[in-house]
Amino acid sequence: MKKILLVEDDPNLGLLLQDHLELKGNFEVTLCTDGEEGLKAFSKSTFDLCIFDVMMPKKDGFTLGKEVRKINANVPIIFATAKALIEDKSTAFNLGGDDYITKPFRMEELLLRINALLKRAGNSSSETDLSNQKTFVIGNYKFDYTTQQISIGDHVQKLSTKEAELLRLLCLKKNEVLTREEALISIWHDDNYFNGRSMDVFLSKLRKYLREDPKVEILNVHGRGYKLLVN
């Protein structure tokens, strides 16, 4: 069970987040209500990920993140705040933060971000991280994620990095639904409208690359996401 340090000064929100992460994410969550308490907890134990509210008494989230980075340079940190200013986002990442989420946010989005960070850290609790597989057979196609190429017969198609990442996620969920949010958070780290439109373009390109085999389809699953169907 992965351990999360949650530092949130709003007691109602803190308890709500703790309950949801423990019940839905199967995490062990330590909840602290201010930055000083959070730093003491981090110094006494080992955590797989931290979530820090920015506006807190005694020690704000950015200061806490900076001090945590002196202790551990690698633990993933998510900053949560009601501010959406680009200056605050820049501060978060310059201090060594790995992600930034703006309040109010959906619990499902927070879980996706947590799982994406744990996966990138090599400590995945995400269901989509099924293996470290780098090569795939898709009908008559062969896909090499490392070289970012798909081939059929003598024809080889080079993929962009985003195309390769998206196709790998689809392959890992072959014949199952890959949710739109899951793909956006995993690859773009943000499920906003513009990233969604960008992903639609990459999906269209992937469909074009795979059209030589009629047994292979990338289907839209209405209201949910996409499915790589291989008959």
C-alpha positions as CSV (number, residue, x, y, z in Angstrom):
1,M,0.0,0.0,0.0
2,K,1.4,3.4,-1.1
3,K,1.8,6.0,1.6
4,I,0.7,9.6,0.9
5,L,1.4,12.7,3.0
6,L,-1.6,15.1,2.7
7,V,-1.2,18.6,4.2
8,E,-4.4,20.6,4.0
9,D,-5.5,23.3,6.5
10,D,-9.2,23.0,5.7
11,P,-10.3,20.2,8.1
12,N,-13.4,19.3,6.1
13,L,-11.6,19.1,2.8
14,G,-8.7,17.3,4.4
15,L,-10.9,14.5,5.9
16,L,-12.8,14.2,2.6
17,L,-9.7,13.8,0.6
18,Q,-8.2,11.3,3.1
19,D,-11.3,9.2,3.1
20,H,-11.6,9.2,-0.7
21,L,-7.9,8.3,-1.3
22,E,-8.0,5.5,1.3
23,L,-11.3,4.0,0.0
24,K,-11.0,4.6,-3.8
25,G,-7.2,4.7,-4.2
26,N,-6.3,2.1,-1.6
27,F,-3.6,4.4,-0.2
28,E,-2.4,4.9,3.4
29,V,-2.9,8.7,4.0
30,T,-1.3,10.8,6.8
31,L,-3.2,14.0,7.2
32,C,-1.6,17.2,8.6
33,T,-3.3,20.6,9.0
34,D,-0.4,23.0,8.7
35,G,3.1,23.1,7.1
36,E,5.1,22.7,10.3
37,E,3.1,19.6,11.2
38,G,3.6,18.3,7.7
39,L,7.4,18.7,7.8
40,K,7.6,16.9,11.1
41,A,5.6,14.0,9.7
42,F,7.8,13.8,6.6
43,S,10.9,13.8,8.7
44,K,9.7,10.9,10.8
45,S,8.4,8.6,8.0
46,T,8.8,7.6,4.4
47,F,6.1,8.6,1.9
48,D,5.6,7.6,-1.8
49,L,3.9,10.9,-2.7
50,C,3.0,14.3,-1.1
51,I,0.0,16.6,-1.6
52,F,0.5,20.1,-0.2
53,D,-2.1,22.9,0.0
54,V,-0.3,26.2,-0.9
55,M,-2.1,28.6,1.4
56,M,-1.5,27.3,4.9
57,P,-0.8,28.8,8.4
58,K,2.7,28.5,10.1
59,K,4.4,27.3,6.9
60,D,2.9,27.6,3.4
61,G,2.9,24.8,0.9
62,F,5.7,26.2,-1.3
63,T,8.0,26.6,1.7
64,L,7.1,23.1,2.8
65,G,7.9,21.7,-0.6
66,K,11.2,23.5,-0.7
67,E,12.2,22.0,2.7
68,V,11.0,18.6,1.7
69,R,13.1,18.7,-1.4
70,K,16.2,19.2,0.8
71,I,15.4,15.9,2.6
72,N,14.2,14.0,-0.5
73,A,14.9,15.1,-4.1
74,N,12.7,12.4,-5.7
75,V,9.4,12.0,-3.9
76,P,6.6,13.3,-6.1
77,I,4.9,16.5,-4.9
78,I,1.5,17.8,-6.0
79,F,0.6,21.4,-5.0
80,A,-3.1,22.2,-4.6
81,T,-4.4,25.7,-4.5
82,A,-7.3,27.9,-5.4
83,K,-5.0,30.2,-7.4
84,A,-4.7,29.6,-11.1
85,L,-2.1,32.2,-11.9
86,I,0.8,31.2,-14.2
87,E,3.2,32.8,-11.7
88,D,2.0,30.3,-9.0
89,K,2.4,27.4,-11.4
90,S,5.9,28.5,-12.3
91,T,6.8,28.8,-8.6
92,A,5.4,25.3,-8.0
93,F,7.6,23.7,-10.6
94,N,10.6,25.8,-9.9
95,L,10.5,24.6,-6.3
96,G,10.7,21.0,-7.5
97,G,6.9,20.2,-7.6
98,D,5.8,17.5,-10.0
99,D,2.3,18.6,-10.5
100,Y,-0.2,21.4,-9.7
101,I,-3.9,21.1,-9.3
102,T,-6.4,24.0,-9.0
103,K,-9.2,23.9,-6.5
104,P,-12.0,23.0,-6.8
105,F,-11.0,19.7,-8.5
106,R,-12.7,16.3,-9.0
107,M,-11.5,13.4,-6.9
108,E,-11.2,11.3,-10.0
109,E,-8.8,13.8,-11.5
110,L,-6.6,13.8,-8.4
111,L,-6.4,10.0,-8.4
112,L,-5.4,10.0,-12.1
113,R,-2.6,12.6,-11.3
114,I,-1.4,10.6,-8.3
115,N,-1.3,7.3,-10.3
116,A,0.5,9.0,-13.2
117,L,3.2,10.4,-10.9
118,L,3.7,7.1,-9.1
119,K,4.0,5.4,-12.4
120,R,6.6,7.8,-13.7
121,A,8.5,7.4,-10.4
122,G,8.6,3.6,-10.9
123,N,6.2,3.0,-8.1
124,S,2.9,2.6,-10.0
125,S,-0.3,1.9,-8.3
126,S,-2.2,2.5,-11.5
127,E,-4.1,-0.2,-13.2
128,T,-2.9,0.9,-16.6
129,D,0.7,0.2,-15.7
130,L,0.4,-3.5,-16.5
131,S,4.0,-4.1,-17.3
132,N,7.2,-2.5,-18.7
133,Q,6.4,-3.9,-22.1
134,K,8.0,-2.0,-24.9
135,T,7.0,-4.1,-28.0
136,F,3.5,-5.0,-29.1
137,V,1.8,-7.0,-31.8
138,I,-1.3,-5.3,-33.1
139,G,-2.9,-7.6,-35.6
140,N,-0.5,-7.7,-38.5
141,Y,1.5,-4.7,-37.1
142,K,4.5,-4.6,-34.9
143,F,4.9,-1.6,-32.6
144,D,8.2,-0.8,-31.0
145,Y,7.7,1.9,-28.3
146,T,11.5,2.4,-27.8
147,T,12.2,3.2,-31.4
148,Q,8.7,4.8,-31.8
149,Q,8.0,2.8,-35.0
150,I,5.1,0.6,-36.2
151,S,5.7,-1.7,-39.1
152,I,3.7,-4.0,-41.4
153,G,5.5,-6.0,-44.0
154,D,8.3,-3.9,-45.3
155,H,6.6,-0.6,-44.5
156,V,7.8,1.3,-41.4
157,Q,6.1,4.3,-40.0
158,K,7.9,6.6,-37.6
159,L,5.8,8.0,-34.7
160,S,6.1,11.2,-32.8
161,T,6.6,10.9,-29.0
162,K,3.0,11.7,-28.2
163,E,1.7,9.3,-30.8
164,A,4.0,6.5,-29.4
165,E,2.9,7.2,-25.8
166,L,-0.8,7.2,-26.8
167,L,-0.5,4.0,-28.8
168,R,1.3,2.3,-25.9
169,L,-1.5,3.2,-23.5
170,L,-4.0,1.8,-26.0
171,C,-2.0,-1.4,-26.4
172,L,-1.8,-1.9,-22.6
173,K,-5.6,-1.6,-22.5
174,K,-6.1,-3.6,-25.7
175,N,-9.8,-4.5,-26.2
176,E,-10.6,-2.5,-23.0
177,V,-11.6,1.2,-22.6
178,L,-8.9,3.7,-22.1
179,T,-10.7,6.7,-20.6
180,R,-10.1,10.1,-22.1
181,E,-9.1,11.6,-18.7
182,E,-6.6,8.8,-18.1
183,A,-4.9,9.3,-21.4
184,L,-4.7,13.1,-21.0
185,I,-3.4,13.1,-17.5
186,S,-0.8,10.3,-18.2
187,I,0.6,12.0,-21.3
188,W,-0.3,15.7,-21.2
189,H,-0.6,15.9,-17.3
190,D,-3.7,18.1,-17.8
191,D,-7.2,17.2,-19.2
192,N,-8.0,20.7,-20.5
193,Y,-9.9,21.4,-23.7
194,F,-6.9,22.2,-25.8
195,N,-5.0,19.1,-24.9
196,G,-8.1,17.1,-25.7
197,R,-8.2,18.6,-29.2
198,S,-4.5,17.8,-29.6
199,M,-5.1,14.2,-28.6
200,D,-8.0,13.9,-31.1
201,V,-5.5,14.8,-33.9
202,F,-3.0,12.2,-32.7
203,L,-5.8,9.6,-32.6
204,S,-6.8,10.4,-36.2
205,K,-3.1,9.9,-37.3
206,L,-2.9,6.6,-35.5
207,R,-6.1,5.4,-37.2
208,K,-4.5,6.3,-40.5
209,Y,-1.3,4.4,-39.7
210,L,-3.2,1.3,-38.7
211,R,-5.7,1.2,-41.6
212,E,-3.9,-1.5,-43.6
213,D,-5.2,-4.2,-41.3
214,P,-9.1,-4.3,-41.2
215,K,-8.9,-6.4,-38.0
216,V,-7.5,-3.4,-36.1
217,E,-9.7,-0.4,-35.0
218,I,-9.5,2.5,-32.6
219,L,-13.1,3.0,-31.5
220,N,-14.6,6.0,-29.8
221,V,-16.6,4.8,-26.7
222,H,-19.2,7.5,-26.2
223,G,-18.8,9.4,-23.0
224,R,-15.9,7.3,-21.8
225,G,-12.9,7.2,-24.1
226,Y,-11.3,4.9,-26.6
227,K,-10.7,1.2,-27.3
228,L,-8.0,-0.5,-29.4
229,L,-10.0,-3.3,-30.8
230,V,-8.1,-6.2,-32.4
231,N,-10.3,-9.0,-33.8
